[in-house]
Amino acid sequence: MLVLVGIVCLSMTVGYSLLEPRLAEAWLHFWGFVPAEVNAVLAGPPPAWLDQHLLGLVTALFVHAEWLHLAGNLAYLWVFGVAVERGIGHWRFLLCFLVLGSLANLAVALQMGDATMPVIGASGGVSAIIGIYLGLFPNRRMGLWIPLGIFLQFARVPALLVIGSWFILQLLYSAFGPMSGAVAWWSHVAGFLGGLAAALAMRLFTGPAVFTFHED
């Protein structure tokens, strides 16, 4: 499923890059979600929530307007997603990516209110996978190349320290940073917290033995 998500994201970005500017803008509006439109639908009665504008909360996870943004998301997804998919299974991995990523997008839509620019990117789903990783493997160490002057030193750093530092940066960007293209920083925070909560729930009902086996 990790490979499948990557292929879909890559295909969508290739398709976007081949379009002329006018069609490219329409592409973002079609596959992404517009906070003002999402909030307008949610303001109605629940039976009216079955609307195409809410579907964009899901499809936006596969859309990127910049190759650098796509590369960053896929890199994070690969680093943390392999262990997570092995730990919780293929279909549960895909379900967590889609559901938690969509909820992160929903949180962004609610936070942005009447904004009319489309929001895109897999950041919410990727952040959810990072949160699940930390919840399942809190004591795991990650191999990193650390620059020491002109040399690189390989070290195994606790995942809690690596992910904790990353999460603090997301909070700072969410509070003080600008929007990057059509991607909202709050999706990182919401996705991570949702993933961490999901991992704790899975540990509660499944137990730590299965995850310890896959970690080894």
Summary of the structure (lengths in Angstrom):
residues: 216
radius of gyration: 17.9
end to end distance: 21.3
largest distance: 61.6
contacts: 700
relative contact order: 0.14
helix: 72%
strand: 9%
